[in-house]
Every structure is written in C-alpha cells, then in structure tokens.
Amino acid sequence: MTKLIKPVIVGAGPAGIRAAQTLVAHGLRPTVIDESVKWGGQIYRQQPGNFSRTAKQLYGFEAGRADAVLTAMRSLLSQVDYRPNTLVWNAEGGQLDLLNDGQTSVIDFTDIIIATGATDRILPFKGWTLPGVFSLGGAQVALKFQGCAIGKKVVFAGTGPLLYLVAFQYAKAGANVVAILDSSRLSLQVKALPALLNQPVVLAKGMYYVAWLKAQGIAIHNDASPMQASGAHGVEKLIWRNSQGDHTLDCDAIATGYGLRSESQLADILDCKFVFVNSDNAWMPQKDQVGRSTQAHVYLAGDGSGIQGADAAEWAGELAGLALIEDRHIESKANHSLRVHQLTHQLQKRQAFGYGLNTAFQDPKSWARQTTDDVVICRCEEITAGDIRTSVQATGAQDLNRLKAMCRVGMGRCQGRMCGPAASEILADCTQQSVQLVGRLRGQAPIKPIPFVQSPATNANGANTKAAA
C-alpha cells in the first residue's frame, strides 16, 4: 500500500518539516518542495554558508526552537526527496507544475500537504512605491539572510506582533530605529490582555520587546498611521498622523505591514472550499481540526490556512501528517488518538490567543475612506484608489473579481497577492458592503510570477529560432 502513495509537502517551514517528520516515521518518503534555498521558512530562515552569526543572534528567544526544527529537517534529508529553490506554480490532475533555475518540470502526487506560510498584508499610503519602502517581511529577510539593514534611519509602521519583533531585531543588530508607528490604540491592547494571558510565555516575549525598545529611547506612537513618504530618488521623509495632527520624520527607509495574509493560492487552485473567518477579516481555505481540506487527500497546515505562529505551525504540520496516515490506513504501533487530542487542544488555546491579538492590533480607522485618490493600490498595473472608485461608479461593480475585470486591479504579476486586501477594503467602502460580501480574488496559475523561458524552435526552413515558451 505505502509504495503506491506519493505524498508531497509544499513548504519547508515549521509546518512542512514536522509533517515530513511524521510521514517518514511511518515509512513514507515524501517529496518536500520549498521556494527557499534552505529549509526553515521565513521565521527560521537560515543565513548563507559564509555567514557566522550565532543562532541567538539570528533567532533571539526562539534560538532553541529554531535549532530543534532545523536539526529535525537536517536529519530527514536522506529520507525525503528534498527540492529547494523550487516554486510550485500550478496544480492540475494529480500533478504539480514546478520551476527550478528557470527550468519547468512536473511531479505526480497522490496526497499533498500545503504548508505555504504567509506574507505581509499591506495597506498602501502615498509614496509607498518609492525606493526604501519595504514590507516587514522584506526587512526581516534583508537582516537575516543578507546581514544588512534596509536603511540608516528606519521607521517601522503598521500594526501587529511582527511590527515590534522586526523593530527589536533591527535595534538589537545596531540599526537606527527612528520610531515605531502602531495604528492600533493602546486602550485596545490593554483590553486584549485577558485573552492574551492564555499564552503567558508568548505574551511575556512581546511585552519584553516593547519594554526593551522603550528602554533604548525609541519612540513608540499608538493610533498612528503613515500618510506620505517623499524624496527625490527614494525615501527622505515620512509624514504620519495621529489624533494630535500631522508630524514629519526624517528617514531613508520604511518597513510596513498590517499583520500577515495566508498564502492560500495553491489550495484555491486545488478547488478547496474557502470560508470567511471573521476574526481574521479574510477568506481562508476550510479545514477540519486536524488539517483535512474539503478535497480528498489535500491537507492544510501552518500559516497558509490561518495565522497562528511558528509553534502552532509545528503542531498543525504534525496533525496533517497524522491525518494522512490515518486516511491511507497505514499501520502504526502507536495509538495516535492521545497525540491528536494534545495537539488539537494546544491549537485551540492558540486560537483563543489569536482572538486577543486581533483585538490588540487593529487597522487604521477608516483607512479606505481616508486614502486619497492618488494613492497607488495595485503597483503592478499602476491602479490608484481613484481608478477603483471611478470604475465602481461607472460599472456598478459589487464584487472583487468583477472589479478586476473592469479596471485590472489584481491582474498584474503578483496576481493580487499584495493589492487584493487593500482593493477589497476600498471596494467595500465604495459599495457600503462588508469585506466578506465583496468576495475574494480567485487563485490562478501561475501562483507567483514565473519567467518566460527562451527555448529553441525550428522554423519552416529548418533553421533554429528562439521562441517564448
């Protein structure tokens, strides 16, 4: 039976690694496909081989957990088909389309665990397309993988735990953190404390980051939002606003993000059902408590199906692996029911903690209404907020896919991965609907940008030519 099973795991972060570990323990040899050069995901991203920073310098409080996860994958390398630096850009008919080093290939699968993680959720402001403006995740990649800061004077703007974590990492590395602008109100963070006490260790780490940053003299402003970045050739100044009015900061870089957004396109292409999750104000692929999607033999784990953090991703990865083992009736000496109960209980507690985070870290009030017409929303197609509003008024578009067809928002290289959440907020404001009612952009191949490959072709005279493939 096991010889006929061809399990594939997409993503080699905490969820994918624990899923692989579970399958290997039950006699399977999964294929593990990952976009990065080395396993670990964004949270445990490994440094290049010629760098010599310690785990403590790279991962801080999470050094022990990072080492455990990275070591687990290292021990599996001879027992899995590991394919780094490889993008899954489409899925169809029990096959995945892959891209590696400019070369495309196809792989068969019978079962798939999707552990694709998350990316930054961006709310644009005027000037956000200038050189020097990065997402929080991008700023973190620069620090972890390239060993450099994104600028000499960096402002961090947005909201959510990642805002404080990346600012802490930058300040700890010696970067000049000019200020932190948190769009959420301090009163909301106090209000969320009872729910956050559900996970005291995680809460303590977050509080430590804030206290340490303040102790270094770094200004933290609540209920504050970036309004306009400006400069001749890149960022030189940032105008930001709070209840006291507009203020200006001198800076040469801005890191921004408003929480995380699940990378769920592959689940969409595989026809998994999506549901609107009110706590996240977003559409998510539907799954049961152990990670089964609505499609047979398609499993979901980690932040790609709901943002809960790195340790929760590990638990979800193991659960998805156990669900696959159970569904394929693979014999095991262990009774999995107790372990499943432990893991699901841990995830339920983390979910309650997540509700607290959603209370503590909220988007700027009336962001969509206050965003001026000249702000670029879709940078791929250069669609502004004014273009969206004009299109809605002219065409009567009520849902996001109709809007896409009318004005091309979300039709560019990123397929709406960056602009989709912001466009849905503006459409909802224009039509006086909820974000749920305006719907979501449907996933399409390629999931992420892929290059046109020049391949030899033969013309009518038998001579070799070049053609875009």
Summary of the structure (lengths in Angstrom):
residues: 469
radius of gyration: 22.7
end to end distance: 38.5
largest distance: 76.7
contacts: 1571
relative contact order: 0.13
helix: 37%
strand: 23%
